[in-house]
Amino acid sequence: MRDGFDLIRDAYDVPGLDEHERAVLVRLAFMAKDGKAWPSIAHLVEKLGKSERTVQRAIRRLVEAGHIQQRQRRHETAIYTVHPVLDDAKPVSVTGVSPTPVNATPVADDVKTRPTDTLIAKNNQSSSKTSSSPKSAARSARASPPVVVKLPDWIPVEAWEGWLEMRRTKGAKPTSRALALSIEHLRKLADAGHPPGDVLDQSTRELWLGLFPIKDPQNEQSRSTRRSPANHHAVGDAVLAAHDRVDFG
C-alpha cells in the first residue's frame, strides 16, 4: 500500500480529473494513514473551500472511477481507501458509463454526462488527429495532465495546493520550471525566517501570483501612521507653536 508523499504524488498524477475531483483526491491522500482516511464531509468542505454538494459529487465520481473506495459506517464518518489509478491504457468513464463511440446511438436521457467525464488514453490519438477544429484543440489542452514536481517535506501540501489553485483561477498555470524556482525561493525565504506555509497562505489570501516575505503588521501600521494626513497636520501645528514661542525682540 502506497502512503505518504508517494500517495499524494499519485493523486496529482491522475489524468483527466477536474479541479474539484483532484482537490478532494489530494486531500484524502494527504490525510491517509496506511492508505485510509476518514474525514467528515464538513471537514473537506472547510479545508477545500467548496460546497458540500461539490465535495459529495467529486467523491462519487472518484469512487466510480476506481480512485477511492468508500465504506459507510453508522454514526461515524465514512472510511476512504485511497488508491489513485494511473493506468490510462484504456478509456475510463468517471460516471461508470462506457465511452460512446462516434456515430453511436445517443445515451439515454436519464444518464447525465459531462464533456470531461470520459478519460481517453494518451496513446489513442486517432480522433484528435482527424479533428483540427479550435474547440477540439482546446479540449485536448484542458485534458492534459497537470505539471507535477516533487514537493519537499518542509512545504505544507495544503498551503501549496491552495496557492496553485488560486493561480489556476487567475489563468496563470505554472510550468515545471516555474514550480522548481518557486520551491527554491520558498527555501530562501524559510532560511530568512519566513515559514513556507505562511508565505503561501499570504499570497493566496492577497491573490498574489508570486511569493514574498511575510508582512510585519507593526511596521505596516507604523508606516501608515507616518503617512496619514492627521499626523502631518499634528507635526505642522507643533512647528508653528514652537515658532510662536521664540522671542525675536
KEKE-3310 file (N, C-alpha, C; in steps of 0.2 Angstrom, whole numbers, plus 5000, padded with zeros to 4 digits):
npx = (5004:5004:5009:5010:5020:5022:5009:5002:5008:5004:4991:4991:4996:4986:4977:4965:4956:4944:4946:4939:4938:4951:4956:4949:4954:4968:4968:4962:4972:4983:4979:4978:4982:4991:4985:4972:4958:4948:4940:4927:4913:4910:4923:4930:4924:4927:4941:4944:4937:4925:4908:4896:4889:4897:4908:4903:4899:4911:4917:4909:4911:4925:4925:4917:4926:4936:4947:4946:4939:4924:4918:4904:4899:4889:4883:4896:4910:4913:4925:4938:4947:4962:4968:4974:4971:4983:4985:4981:4978:4967:4951:4942:4927:4921:4909:4904:4898:4901:4912:4905:4906:4910:4896:4888:4874:4864:4866:4854:4842:4841:4854:4866:4879:4896:4906:4919:4919:4923:4938:4951:4964:4981:4988:4979:4976:4969:4956:4959:4968:4960:4953:4953:4948:4947:4940:4941:4955:4957:4950:4958:4969:4965:4963:4975:4987:4992:5006:5019:5029:5042:5038:5045:5047:5046:5037:5021:5008:4994:4994:5002:4995:4983:4988:4992:4980:4973:4981:4978:4965:4966:4971:4985:4993:5007:5023:5034:5047:5044:5038:5049:5058:5050:5049:5063:5064:5055:5063:5074:5067:5062:5074:5077:5068:5055:5041:5036:5023:5015:5020:5015:5001:4999:5001:4990:4979:4980:4979:4991:5002:5016:5028:5032:5041:5034:5022:5025:5015:5016:5026:5019:5008:5015:5021:5009:5004:5014:5012:4999:4987:4982:4993:5003:4997:4997:5011:5014:5007:5014:5026:5023:5018:5030:5037:5030:5033:5046:5057:5059:5063)
npy = (4994:5010:5026:5041:5054:5048:5043:5055:5061:5052:5055:5068:5065:5058:5057:5068:5072:5084:5101:5100:5087:5083:5090:5085:5072:5073:5079:5068:5059:5066:5065:5052:5037:5023:5021:5024:5035:5045:5058:5070:5075:5089:5093:5092:5101:5113:5114:5113:5124:5122:5119:5108:5100:5100:5093:5081:5076:5076:5065:5055:5053:5050:5038:5030:5030:5022:5027:5029:5020:5019:5016:5016:5020:5017:5031:5036:5044:5041:5028:5030:5022:5025:5024:5029:5028:5026:5020:5023:5016:5012:5018:5026:5028:5041:5042:5029:5025:5017:5024:5033:5028:5037:5042:5033:5026:5038:5042:5037:5048:5049:5047:5057:5065:5073:5084:5081:5070:5057:5049:5048:5037:5041:5036:5034:5042:5044:5050:5063:5067:5067:5078:5095:5106:5122:5121:5107:5106:5115:5107:5096:5102:5106:5093:5088:5081:5088:5098:5092:5092:5086:5088:5096:5089:5100:5109:5114:5104:5107:5121:5124:5118:5126:5138:5136:5132:5145:5152:5145:5149:5162:5161:5158:5146:5137:5132:5117:5122:5134:5130:5124:5134:5142:5134:5134:5147:5148:5141:5149:5160:5154:5151:5164:5166:5166:5157:5143:5139:5150:5160:5155:5155:5169:5174:5167:5173:5186:5186:5185:5181:5179:5175:5181:5189:5188:5200:5213:5217:5227:5236:5239:5246:5257:5263:5267:5276:5286:5291:5296:5310:5316:5315:5323:5335:5337:5337:5349:5359:5358:5363:5376:5381:5381:5390:5402:5403:5408:5421:5436:5448)
npz = (5000:4995:5002:5011:5004:4991:4989:4988:4977:4967:4967:4962:4949:4942:4927:4919:4929:4935:4943:4956:4959:4959:4969:4981:4980:4982:4995:5002:5000:5007:5020:5023:5031:5031:5019:5021:5025:5035:5035:5039:5029:5031:5036:5024:5016:5023:5023:5009:5004:4997:4991:5000:4991:4980:4985:4988:4976:4969:4977:4974:4960:4960:4967:4957:4947:4952:4959:4973:4987:4996:5012:5021:5038:5052:5062:5061:5053:5035:5029:5018:5006:4998:4982:4969:4952:4940:4927:4911:4900:4894:4889:4902:4911:4921:4926:4926:4915:4899:4887:4873:4857:4841:4831:4837:4845:4854:4871:4884:4890:4904:4909:4914:4908:4907:4896:4901:4908:4903:4901:4890:4883:4882:4872:4862:4849:4838:4836:4839:4829:4817:4819:4818:4823:4832:4844:4847:4849:4860:4870:4870:4876:4888:4894:4896:4907:4924:4928:4937:4951:4963:4979:4993:5010:5019:5015:5017:5011:5009:5010:4999:4988:4989:4985:4971:4966:4967:4958:4946:4945:4941:4929:4927:4926:4931:4924:4925:4927:4933:4945:4951:4953:4962:4973:4977:4980:4990:4999:5002:5008:5019:5025:5029:5039:5036:5037:5026:5024:5029:5020:5008:5011:5013:5000:4993:5000:4997:4984:4976:4963:4964:4977:4993:5006:5023:5028:5040:5053:5063:5057:5046:5051:5057:5046:5040:5049:5049:5036:5037:5034:5046:5055:5048:5049:5063:5066:5059:5066:5078:5075:5071:5084:5091:5085:5088:5101:5101:5105:5097:5100)
capx = (5000:5007:5007:5014:5021:5020:5002:5000:5011:5000:4984:4992:4997:4980:4975:4958:4951:4943:4949:4936:4939:4958:4957:4947:4958:4974:4966:4962:4979:4987:4976:4978:4986:4991:4981:4965:4957:4941:4937:4920:4911:4911:4930:4933:4921:4930:4948:4944:4933:4920:4901:4895:4887:4903:4913:4900:4899:4918:4919:4905:4915:4931:4923:4915:4932:4941:4952:4945:4934:4921:4914:4900:4899:4884:4885:4903:4912:4915:4932:4940:4953:4964:4972:4974:4973:4987:4985:4977:4979:4961:4946:4939:4922:4921:4902:4903:4895:4906:4913:4901:4910:4907:4891:4885:4867:4864:4865:4848:4841:4842:4861:4869:4887:4899:4912:4926:4918:4927:4946:4954:4971:4986:4991:4973:4976:4966:4951:4962:4972:4956:4949:4958:4945:4950:4937:4944:4962:4956:4948:4964:4974:4962:4963:4982:4989:4995:5013:5020:5036:5042:5037:5049:5043:5045:5032:5014:5004:4988:4996:5005:4989:4979:4992:4992:4973:4972:4985:4974:4959:4968:4974:4992:4996:5014:5027:5038:5052:5042:5037:5055:5060:5046:5052:5069:5063:5052:5068:5077:5063:5062:5081:5077:5064:5048:5038:5034:5016:5013:5021:5010:4994:4999:5000:4984:4975:4981:4979:4997:5005:5022:5029:5035:5042:5028:5022:5026:5009:5018:5029:5014:5005:5020:5021:5003:5003:5018:5009:4992:4986:4981:4999:5006:4994:5000:5018:5014:5004:5019:5031:5020:5018:5037:5039:5027:5037:5053:5057:5063:5064)
capy = (5000:5017:5030:5047:5058:5044:5043:5062:5062:5048:5059:5073:5062:5055:5062:5069:5075:5091:5104:5098:5080:5082:5093:5080:5066:5075:5080:5062:5056:5069:5063:5045:5033:5016:5021:5025:5042:5046:5064:5071:5080:5096:5094:5093:5107:5118:5114:5114:5130:5121:5117:5101:5097:5099:5088:5074:5074:5074:5059:5050:5052:5046:5031:5027:5029:5017:5030:5028:5016:5022:5012:5019:5017:5020:5036:5038:5046:5035:5027:5031:5019:5029:5021:5033:5024:5029:5016:5026:5012:5011:5023:5025:5033:5043:5041:5022:5023:5016:5030:5032:5030:5042:5040:5028:5028:5043:5039:5039:5055:5049:5046:5063:5065:5080:5083:5079:5064:5052:5050:5044:5035:5046:5033:5034:5049:5044:5055:5070:5068:5068:5084:5100:5112:5125:5118:5101:5108:5117:5102:5092:5105:5105:5086:5086:5080:5094:5098:5089:5092:5083:5093:5094:5088:5106:5113:5111:5102:5111:5128:5124:5117:5132:5144:5134:5133:5152:5154:5142:5153:5168:5159:5158:5139:5137:5127:5114:5126:5139:5127:5122:5141:5144:5130:5136:5154:5147:5139:5155:5164:5150:5152:5171:5167:5166:5150:5142:5139:5157:5164:5153:5157:5176:5175:5165:5177:5193:5185:5187:5176:5177:5173:5187:5189:5189:5207:5214:5221:5233:5240:5242:5251:5262:5267:5270:5282:5292:5294:5299:5317:5319:5315:5328:5341:5337:5340:5356:5363:5358:5368:5383:5383:5382:5397:5407:5404:5411:5429:5439:5455)
capz = (5000:4995:5008:5012:4998:4985:4988:4986:4970:4963:4967:4957:4943:4939:4922:4917:4934:4936:4949:4962:4960:4961:4976:4985:4980:4985:5002:5005:5000:5012:5027:5023:5035:5028:5013:5023:5028:5037:5036:5038:5023:5034:5036:5017:5014:5026:5021:5002:5002:4992:4994:5002:4985:4975:4988:4988:4969:4967:4980:4970:4953:4962:4968:4951:4943:4955:4963:4980:4989:5002:5016:5026:5045:5056:5067:5061:5046:5031:5028:5011:5004:4993:4978:4963:4946:4935:4921:4907:4894:4890:4891:4908:4912:4928:4928:4926:4908:4894:4882:4867:4851:4837:4827:4841:4847:4859:4878:4886:4893:4911:4910:4914:4907:4905:4891:4904:4912:4900:4900:4884:4884:4879:4865:4857:4846:4831:4835:4839:4823:4812:4820:4818:4825:4838:4850:4849:4852:4867:4874:4871:4880:4895:4897:4898:4915:4927:4929:4944:4954:4969:4984:4999:5016:5023:5012:5018:5005:5009:5008:4992:4983:4989:4981:4964:4964:4966:4951:4940:4944:4938:4922:4927:4927:4931:4921:4929:4929:4937:4951:4954:4955:4967:4979:4979:4983:4997:5004:5004:5012:5025:5029:5031:5045:5034:5036:5019:5024:5030:5014:5003:5013:5012:4993:4991:5003:4994:4976:4973:4959:4967:4984:4996:5014:5027:5030:5048:5054:5066:5053:5041:5055:5058:5040:5039:5054:5047:5030:5037:5034:5053:5058:5045:5052:5070:5066:5057:5072:5083:5072:5072:5091:5093:5081:5091:5107:5100:5107:5092:5102)
cpx = (5004:5005:5012:5014:5020:5013:4999:5002:5006:4993:4985:4993:4991:4977:4967:4953:4950:4946:4946:4938:4947:4959:4955:4952:4965:4973:4966:4968:4983:4985:4977:4984:4986:4985:4973:4964:4949:4938:4930:4919:4912:4918:4932:4930:4925:4937:4949:4941:4928:4913:4901:4893:4892:4907:4910:4900:4906:4920:4915:4909:4922:4930:4921:4921:4937:4947:4952:4939:4931:4917:4911:4900:4893:4886:4892:4904:4914:4922:4933:4947:4956:4969:4971:4976:4976:4987:4979:4977:4973:4956:4943:4933:4921:4914:4900:4900:4901:4906:4909:4905:4906:4902:4887:4878:4867:4863:4858:4847:4842:4849:4864:4877:4889:4904:4918:4925:4922:4934:4948:4961:4975:4988:4985:4972:4972:4960:4954:4965:4967:4952:4954:4954:4948:4947:4940:4951:4962:4954:4954:4969:4972:4963:4970:4983:4992:5002:5014:5027:5036:5042:5041:5045:5041:5040:5025:5010:4998:4989:4998:4999:4984:4982:4991:4985:4971:4975:4981:4968:4960:4972:4981:4995:5003:5017:5031:5044:5050:5041:5044:5058:5056:5048:5058:5069:5060:5058:5072:5073:5062:5069:5081:5072:5056:5045:5035:5026:5013:5014:5016:5003:4993:4997:4993:4978:4974:4980:4985:5000:5012:5022:5034:5036:5035:5028:5022:5020:5011:5022:5024:5010:5009:5020:5015:5002:5008:5015:5002:4992:4986:4988:5003:5003:4997:5007:5018:5012:5010:5024:5029:5020:5025:5039:5036:5030:5043:5053:5062:5065:5071)
cpy = (5006:5022:5036:5051:5054:5044:5050:5063:5058:5052:5065:5071:5059:5060:5063:5071:5082:5094:5101:5091:5079:5085:5088:5074:5068:5076:5073:5058:5059:5067:5056:5042:5025:5016:5023:5032:5042:5053:5065:5075:5087:5098:5096:5100:5113:5119:5116:5121:5128:5119:5110:5097:5095:5094:5081:5072:5072:5067:5053:5048:5048:5039:5027:5026:5024:5021:5030:5023:5019:5017:5016:5016:5021:5025:5038:5041:5040:5034:5027:5027:5022:5025:5024:5028:5028:5026:5019:5022:5011:5016:5021:5030:5035:5042:5033:5020:5023:5022:5028:5033:5035:5039:5034:5030:5032:5039:5041:5045:5055:5048:5053:5063:5072:5078:5080:5073:5058:5053:5045:5043:5040:5043:5032:5040:5049:5049:5062:5072:5070:5075:5090:5107:5115:5123:5112:5102:5110:5112:5097:5095:5105:5098:5084:5086:5086:5093:5096:5089:5089:5089:5091:5093:5095:5111:5110:5110:5106:5118:5129:5123:5123:5137:5142:5134:5140:5154:5151:5147:5160:5167:5159:5151:5139:5131:5123:5118:5131:5137:5126:5129:5143:5140:5132:5143:5153:5145:5145:5160:5160:5151:5159:5172:5167:5159:5149:5142:5146:5161:5162:5155:5165:5177:5173:5170:5184:5192:5187:5180:5174:5176:5178:5186:5191:5197:5207:5219:5227:5238:5243:5247:5258:5267:5270:5276:5288:5295:5297:5306:5320:5320:5321:5335:5342:5340:5347:5361:5363:5363:5375:5386:5385:5389:5402:5409:5408:5419:5432:5446:5457)
cpz = (5000:5000:5007:5005:4992:4984:4985:4979:4965:4962:4962:4950:4939:4934:4922:4923:4933:4942:4956:4964:4962:4968:4982:4986:4983:4993:5005:5006:5006:5019:5028:5027:5033:5022:5014:5026:5030:5039:5035:5032:5025:5034:5029:5014:5017:5023:5013:5000:4997:4995:4995:4995:4981:4978:4987:4980:4967:4970:4976:4963:4955:4963:4962:4946:4946:4959:4971:4981:4996:5006:5022:5033:5048:5062:5067:5054:5042:5030:5020:5010:4998:4989:4971:4957:4941:4928:4917:4900:4890:4893:4898:4909:4920:4931:4928:4919:4903:4889:4876:4861:4846:4832:4831:4843:4853:4866:4880:4890:4901:4913:4909:4913:4906:4900:4894:4908:4909:4898:4895:4885:4880:4872:4860:4854:4840:4830:4835:4832:4817:4813:4821:4820:4831:4844:4852:4852:4859:4872:4876:4876:4887:4898:4898:4905:4917:4927:4936:4946:4961:4975:4990:5005:5020:5021:5013:5012:5004:5007:5000:4987:4983:4984:4973:4962:4963:4959:4945:4939:4940:4931:4922:4930:4926:4927:4927:4932:4934:4944:4955:4957:4961:4974:4981:4982:4990:5002:5006:5009:5019:5029:5032:5037:5043:5033:5029:5019:5025:5023:5008:5004:5011:5004:4990:4994:4999:4986:4973:4969:4961:4974:4987:5003:5017:5029:5038:5049:5058:5062:5048:5045:5056:5052:5038:5043:5051:5040:5031:5037:5041:5056:5055:5048:5060:5070:5064:5063:5077:5081:5073:5079:5093:5091:5085:5098:5107:5101:5102:5094:5104)
residu = (MET:ARG:ASP:GLY:PHE:ASP:LEU:ILE:ARG:ASP:ALA:TYR:ASP:VAL:PRO:GLY:LEU:ASP:GLU:HIS:GLU:ARG:ALA:VAL:LEU:VAL:ARG:LEU:ALA:PHE:MET:ALA:LYS:ASP:GLY:LYS:ALA:TRP:PRO:SER:ILE:ALA:HIS:LEU:VAL:GLU:LYS:LEU:GLY:LYS:SER:GLU:ARG:THR:VAL:GLN:ARG:ALA:ILE:ARG:ARG:LEU:VAL:GLU:ALA:GLY:HIS:ILE:GLN:GLN:ARG:GLN:ARG:ARG:HIS:GLU:THR:ALA:ILE:TYR:THR:VAL:HIS:PRO:VAL:LEU:ASP:ASP:ALA:LYS:PRO:VAL:SER:VAL:THR:GLY:VAL:SER:PRO:THR:PRO:VAL:ASN:ALA:THR:PRO:VAL:ALA:ASP:ASP:VAL:LYS:THR:ARG:PRO:THR:ASP:THR:LEU:ILE:ALA:LYS:ASN:ASN:GLN:SER:SER:SER:LYS:THR:SER:SER:SER:PRO:LYS:SER:ALA:ALA:ARG:SER:ALA:ARG:ALA:SER:PRO:PRO:VAL:VAL:VAL:LYS:LEU:PRO:ASP:TRP:ILE:PRO:VAL:GLU:ALA:TRP:GLU:GLY:TRP:LEU:GLU:MET:ARG:ARG:THR:LYS:GLY:ALA:LYS:PRO:THR:SER:ARG:ALA:LEU:ALA:LEU:SER:ILE:GLU:HIS:LEU:ARG:LYS:LEU:ALA:ASP:ALA:GLY:HIS:PRO:PRO:GLY:ASP:VAL:LEU:ASP:GLN:SER:THR:ARG:GLU:LEU:TRP:LEU:GLY:LEU:PHE:PRO:ILE:LYS:ASP:PRO:GLN:ASN:GLU:GLN:SER:ARG:SER:THR:ARG:ARG:SER:PRO:ALA:ASN:HIS:HIS:ALA:VAL:GLY:ASP:ALA:VAL:LEU:ALA:ALA:HIS:ASP:ARG:VAL:ASP:PHE:GLY)
# end
